[in-house]
């Protein structure tokens, strides 16, 4: 039996187990193997977690996905390969987070004995090859407990929540955040633990948990709590809040006493420093905002309504029909995320350049084209703001102050693309420029625009555009 799955994570999560040798501390592929005994089959089920840092992979395009091949080999003590398989995987890179990684999960079962678990990873772009391995001893019917599984989160599966979320795997009725190297931070200082206890008959005992530092000193010790184990075995689990634990490398040790037998299981983890954590959290948040989900994910209901409002400039009515101010916060976020994903010019990358340029144009319009007077108008609501939001910055602008009968006016020329041009005039004299004429058929021109500007101004604008505006004005 060999099953495979994959999850992409960010290293801030931190997780998993195993008191077996070969805990790889240097940067590279990290392998963890967690053993669980299945008495009905006399087999040891091994959950293998392969953590691959994105820093070792070259994306297929900047900010895009990484592609790589994973090879797995499980051999017995004679070197005979029992399982051997390889597969191609893809994962979206971690953006600005230097410690982001992806996790491959391998699930297999072995009979009593000793085994070698080998994993190889090859980057599809650079051809770079990486490998790691660990030796493991299968459990037996005399084993009192599984390996200790630790994670930043372990939650119970329910009738309506049985499928692991991205970044989780399932063991029994528990859904566990997946990673091969446990890393906690001052912002995420809770560690969850899970241990399977095995017994041929119902028994009672105690379980305590201790945290030891790299020097062997005990920093945290829980009380020995009573536990009951049913015939065949039970799952023992809990959690510790390690807020205040200094940065460094640690070991969690579970001490199980059951029917006169004592056994210890341990798992390594680390705690990051506060300064490092805050710096990485800032980088992570900034990186998340690059994505459509991240951009809208931190917005309030009012901010989401403000983000929706200018979409009338670039979308058809039918595209916006599902939107309602009565929608829930999450529904609004999903709508806006999907709206922009459909308009992403580079869907294979993290960034959505169209969304970024549109909202940057809205921000600029609010600063540059705000109109005062008796009825103030925010910049993006003005005619110039609307055109700027739809088309971006013009290639050329002609600006004229009031001369003779002509009011102040501006001519915007978009020489590239469809070659649109727009003429705005300050008819109020208070800086409120309105669109009076354009060759953009989606815009409405002012019927008396030529008389408003006067012949000299019409000729001036025509020379700037290289267009005979005088003859066009006679159509109105």
C-alpha positions in Angstrom: 0.0 0.0 0.0 1.5 3.3 -1.0 -0.5 6.5 -1.3 0.7 10.0 -2.1 -0.6 13.6 -1.6 0.8 17.1 -1.6 0.3 20.4 0.3 1.9 23.8 -0.1 2.5 25.8 3.1 4.3 28.8 4.5 7.0 28.0 7.1 5.4 30.2 9.7 3.0 27.3 10.4 5.5 24.7 11.6 4.7 21.0 12.4 5.5 17.3 12.7 7.2 14.5 14.4 9.4 11.6 14.9 11.9 10.4 17.4 13.9 8.6 14.7 17.4 9.6 13.6 18.4 12.0 10.9 16.7 15.3 11.9 18.0 17.5 9.1 18.8 21.0 10.4 20.7 22.5 7.5 18.6 24.1 4.7 17.4 21.4 2.3 14.8 18.8 1.8 13.5 17.6 5.2 12.1 14.2 5.8 10.0 13.0 8.7 8.5 9.6 9.2 5.8 9.0 11.8 4.9 5.4 12.8 1.5 4.1 13.9 0.9 0.4 14.7 -2.1 -1.5 13.3 -2.6 -4.7 15.4 -5.3 -6.2 13.1 -2.8 -6.3 10.3 0.4 -6.6 12.3 1.7 -3.7 10.2 3.2 -0.3 10.9 1.6 2.5 9.0 4.2 5.2 8.2 3.2 8.8 7.4 6.2 10.3 5.5 6.4 14.1 5.2 8.8 15.5 2.7 9.4 19.3 3.1 10.8 21.0 0.0 11.9 24.7 0.4 11.0 26.9 -2.5 14.4 28.4 -2.3 15.7 25.1 -3.8 13.3 25.3 -6.8 13.4 27.5 -9.8 9.9 28.7 -10.8 8.7 28.1 -14.4 8.2 31.9 -14.5 8.9 34.8 -12.1 6.4 34.6 -9.2 4.8 31.5 -10.7 4.6 27.8 -10.1 7.5 25.5 -9.4 7.6 22.1 -11.1 9.5 19.1 -9.7 9.7 15.3 -9.7 9.6 13.3 -6.4 11.0 9.8 -6.2 10.3 7.5 -3.3 12.0 4.2 -2.4 11.4 2.0 0.6 13.8 -0.9 1.0 14.1 -3.7 3.6 17.3 -4.5 5.6 18.7 -6.5 2.7 18.3 -3.6 0.3 15.4 -5.1 -1.6 13.0 -2.3 -2.8 9.5 -2.9 -1.5 8.0 0.3 -2.8 9.4 2.5 -5.6 7.5 5.3 -7.3 8.0 8.7 -8.8 5.6 11.5 -9.8 5.5 15.0 -11.1 4.3 17.9 -8.8 3.6 21.6 -9.1 3.3 24.1 -6.3 2.9 27.9 -6.3 6.0 29.6 -4.9 6.0 31.3 -1.5 6.6 34.8 -2.9 8.7 37.0 -0.6 8.9 34.5 2.2 12.4 33.0 2.1 11.4 30.1 4.3 8.2 29.1 2.3 8.0 25.4 1.3 5.8 22.7 -0.1 5.1 19.4 1.5 4.7 16.0 -0.2 3.0 13.3 1.9 3.7 9.6 1.5 1.7 6.9 3.2 2.8 3.3 3.3 2.6 0.2 5.6 5.4 -2.3 6.4 5.6 -5.6 8.3 7.9 -6.0 11.4 11.5 -5.3 10.5 14.0 -2.6 9.6 13.7 -0.3 6.6 15.4 2.4 4.6 13.1 5.3 3.5 14.7 7.3 0.7 13.3 10.4 -1.1 14.7 12.3 -4.1 13.6 15.6 -5.6 14.6 17.0 -8.9 13.7 20.6 -10.0 12.2 20.5 -13.5 13.6 23.9 -14.6 17.2 23.8 -13.3 17.6 20.1 -13.1 18.9 20.4 -9.6 18.8 17.1 -7.6 18.3 16.8 -3.9 17.9 13.7 -1.7 17.4 12.6 1.9 16.7 9.4 3.7 16.0 7.9 7.2 16.2 4.5 8.7 13.2 3.2 10.6 12.2 0.2 12.7 8.7 -1.0 12.4 6.6 -1.2 15.5 5.3 -4.5 16.8 2.5 -6.0 19.0 4.8 -5.2 22.0 4.9 -1.5 21.2 3.1 0.6 23.8 2.8 3.8 21.7 3.1 5.3 18.3 5.6 8.1 17.6 4.7 11.5 19.0 3.0 13.7 16.5 3.2 17.5 17.2 1.7 20.3 15.1 0.5 23.9 15.4 -3.0 22.7 15.0 -4.8 19.4 15.2 -8.6 19.5 14.9 -11.3 16.8 15.2 -13.1 15.8 12.0 -16.9 16.1 12.2 -19.8 14.8 10.2 -19.8 18.0 8.1 -16.1 18.5 8.0 -14.3 15.3 7.0 -12.0 16.4 4.2 -8.6 17.9 5.0 -8.1 21.5 4.1 -5.2 22.6 2.0 -2.1 22.1 4.2 -3.7 19.3 6.3 -3.6 15.5 6.4 -5.9 13.1 8.2 -5.0 10.4 10.7 -8.0 8.6 12.3 -10.6 11.3 13.2 -8.0 14.0 13.4 -7.0 16.6 10.8 -3.4 17.7 11.2 -1.5 20.7 9.7 1.3 19.2 7.6 5.0 20.0 7.7 8.1 18.1 8.4 9.9 20.6 10.6 8.1 22.0 13.6 8.5 25.7 13.9 6.6 27.8 16.4 6.6 31.6 16.7 5.7 34.1 19.5 2.6 34.8 17.3 1.7 31.1 17.0 3.0 29.6 20.2 0.5 26.8 20.7 1.7 23.3 20.0 -0.7 20.3 19.7 0.4 16.7 20.3 -1.1 13.3 19.5 0.0 9.9 20.7 -1.6 6.5 20.0 -1.4 4.2 23.0 -1.7 0.4 22.4 -3.0 -2.3 24.8 -4.4 -5.8 24.5 -7.0 -5.1 27.2 -8.5 -2.1 28.8 -5.9 -0.3 31.0 -5.2 2.9 33.0 -2.2 5.0 33.3 -0.8 8.6 33.2 0.6 10.9 30.6 2.8 13.9 31.2 4.6 16.2 28.7 7.9 18.0 29.2 9.7 20.6 27.1 13.5 20.4 27.1 16.0 22.9 25.7 19.1 22.1 23.6 21.1 21.9 26.8 18.9 19.2 28.3 17.2 21.5 30.8 13.4 21.2 31.4 11.6 24.5 30.7 8.0 23.2 31.0 6.6 20.1 32.8 2.9 19.2 32.9 1.3 17.2 35.6 0.8 13.5 35.1 -2.8 13.2 34.0 -4.8 10.0 34.3 -5.6 8.3 31.0 -7.7 5.3 30.0 -6.8 3.0 27.1 -9.4 0.7 25.6 -8.6 -2.8 24.3 -6.8 -2.3 21.0 -5.7 1.2 21.7 -6.7 4.8 22.2 -5.7 8.3 20.9 -4.2 10.6 23.5 -3.9 14.2 22.6 -3.6 17.7 24.0 -2.0 21.1 23.6 0.4 23.5 25.2 0.6 27.2 25.1 4.4 28.0 24.9 4.0 31.8 24.9 7.2 33.3 26.4 9.4 30.4 25.5 12.8 31.9 24.4 14.0 31.4 20.8 15.9 28.2 20.2 15.7 24.4 19.5 13.6 22.3 21.8 12.3 18.7 22.3 8.9 17.7 23.5 8.9 14.5 25.5 5.7 12.5 26.2 6.0 10.2 29.2 3.4 7.5 29.2 2.9 5.0 32.1 0.5 2.2 31.3 -0.1 -0.9 33.3 3.3 -0.9 34.9 5.1 -0.1 31.7 6.8 3.2 30.9 7.7 4.6 27.5 8.9 7.9 26.2 8.3 9.4 22.8 9.8 12.7 21.6 9.7 15.2 18.8 11.9 18.2 18.0 10.7 21.7 17.3 12.0 25.2 17.4 10.8 28.6 18.6 11.6 31.7 16.6 12.5 35.0 18.1 10.0 37.9 18.3 12.1 40.3 16.1 12.5 37.7 13.4 8.8 36.8 13.6 7.6 40.3 13.3 9.9 41.0 10.3 8.8 37.8 8.6 5.1 38.5 9.4 5.4 41.9 7.7 7.0 40.3 4.6 4.3 37.6 4.6 1.4 40.2 4.8 2.9 42.3 2.1 3.4 39.2 -0.1 -0.2 38.1 0.6 -1.5 41.4 -0.6 0.0 40.7 -4.0 -2.6 38.0 -4.6 -6.2 38.7 -5.2 -7.2 36.7 -2.1 -4.8 38.6 0.0 -5.7 42.0 -1.4 -9.3 41.7 -0.4 -8.8 39.3 2.5 -8.0 42.1 5.0 -10.7 44.5 3.9 -13.7 45.5 6.0 -17.2 45.5 4.7 -17.0 49.3 3.9 -13.7 48.9 2.2 -15.0 46.0 0.0 -18.0 48.2 -1.0 -15.5 51.0 -2.0 -13.5 48.4 -4.0 -16.7 47.4 -5.8 -18.0 50.9 -6.6 -15.7 51.8 -9.5 -16.1 48.5 -11.3 -19.0 49.9 -13.3 -16.3 51.6 -15.4 -14.9 48.4 -16.7 -17.6 45.7 -16.4 -20.9 44.9 -17.9 -24.0 45.1 -15.8 -24.5 41.3 -16.0 -21.0 40.8 -14.5 -21.9 42.8 -11.5 -25.4 41.5 -11.0 -24.5 39.0 -8.2 -23.2 41.8 -6.1 -25.4 43.1 -3.3 -24.5 45.1 -0.2 -26.5 42.5 1.7 -23.9 39.9 0.9 -21.8 38.5 3.8 -18.2 39.7 4.3 -16.8 36.5 2.9 -19.2 36.5 0.0 -18.0 40.0 -1.0 -14.4 38.9 -0.8 -15.1 35.8 -2.9 -17.0 37.9 -5.5 -14.2 40.5 -5.9 -11.5 37.8 -5.9 -13.2 35.9 -8.7 -14.0 39.1 -10.6 -10.3 40.0 -10.9 -9.1 36.4 -11.4 -11.2 36.4 -14.6 -9.3 39.5 -15.8 -5.8 38.5 -14.7 -3.5 38.9 -17.8 -1.0 36.5 -16.3 -3.0 33.8 -14.5 0.1 31.6 -13.9 1.8 34.2 -11.6 1.0 35.5 -8.1 0.4 39.1 -9.2 -2.6 40.4 -11.0 -1.3 43.4 -12.9 -4.8 44.4 -14.1 -6.2 44.7 -10.6 -3.1 46.5 -9.4 -3.1 49.1 -12.2 -6.9 49.7 -11.9 -6.8 50.5 -8.2 -3.6 52.4 -8.5 -5.5 54.5 -11.1 -8.4 55.0 -8.7 -6.0 56.2 -6.0 -4.3 58.6 -8.3 -7.6 59.9 -9.6 -8.8 60.6 -6.0 -5.6 62.7 -5.4 -5.3 64.4 -8.7 -8.9 65.1 -9.9 -10.9 65.8 -6.7 -13.3 68.7 -7.4 -14.5 71.2 -4.9 -17.2 73.8 -5.0 -20.8 73.6 -3.7 -21.0 69.9 -4.6 -17.6 68.3 -4.1 -16.8 65.2 -6.2 -14.3 62.6 -5.3 -11.6 62.2 -7.9 -12.7 58.8 -9.3 -16.2 60.1 -9.7 -15.1 63.0 -11.9 -15.0 62.7 -15.7 -11.2 62.9 -15.7 -11.1 60.3 -13.0 -13.4 58.0 -14.8 -11.3 58.2 -18.0 -8.1 57.7 -16.1 -9.5 54.7 -14.3 -10.6 53.1 -17.5 -7.6 53.8 -19.7 -4.7 54.7 -17.4 -2.4 57.7 -17.9 -2.8 59.4 -21.4 0.2 59.4 -23.7 0.0 63.2 -24.2 -1.9 66.0 -22.5 -2.6 69.6 -23.7 -3.5 72.0 -21.0 -4.8 75.6 -21.6 -5.8 78.3 -19.2 -8.7 80.6 -19.9 -8.1 82.7 -23.0 -10.8 85.0 -24.4 -14.1 83.2 -24.4 -12.6 79.7 -24.1 -12.7 78.3 -20.6 -9.7 76.3 -19.2 -9.6 73.0 -21.1 -7.5 69.8 -21.3 -7.0 67.4 -24.2 -6.0 63.9 -23.4 -4.6 61.7 -26.2 -4.2 58.0 -26.1 -2.1 57.4 -29.1 -1.7 53.7 -28.4 -4.4 51.1 -28.5 -7.7 52.4 -30.0 -6.4 55.9 -30.4 -9.0 57.5 -28.2 -8.9 61.2 -27.2 -10.9 63.2 -24.7 -11.5 67.0 -24.4 -12.4 68.3 -20.9 -13.5 71.9 -20.1 -13.8 73.7 -16.8 -17.3 75.1 -17.5 -17.8 76.2 -13.8 -14.6 78.1 -13.4 -13.9 76.2 -10.1 -11.8 73.4 -11.5 -14.6 71.0 -12.2 -13.5 69.7 -15.6 -16.3 67.9 -17.5 -15.9 65.8 -20.7 -17.2 67.8 -23.6 -16.0 65.7 -26.6 -14.4 62.3 -27.4 -14.1 59.8 -30.2 -14.8 57.1 -27.6 -18.3 55.9 -28.5 -18.9 54.7 -25.0 -18.7 58.3 -23.8 -21.3 61.1 -24.2 -20.2 64.3 -25.9 -21.6 67.8 -25.1 -23.7 68.9 -28.1 -22.4 72.5 -28.0 -18.8 71.7 -27.2 -17.3 73.6 -30.2 -19.2 76.8 -29.4 -18.3 76.4 -25.8 -14.5 76.3 -26.6 -14.6 78.6 -29.6 -12.9 78.3 -33.0 -9.3 79.1 -31.8 -9.5 76.5 -29.1 -11.0 73.9 -31.4 -8.2 74.5 -33.9 -5.6 74.4 -31.2 -6.9 71.0 -29.9 -7.1 69.7 -33.5 -3.4 70.6 -34.2 -2.4 68.8 -31.0 -4.3 65.7 -31.9 -3.6 65.8 -35.7 -7.3 65.7 -36.3 -9.7 68.1 -38.2 -11.9 68.8 -35.2 -13.5 71.8 -36.9 -15.2 69.5 -39.5 -16.2 67.1 -36.8 -17.8 69.8 -34.7 -20.2 70.6 -37.6 -21.8 67.2 -37.0 -23.2 68.5 -33.7 
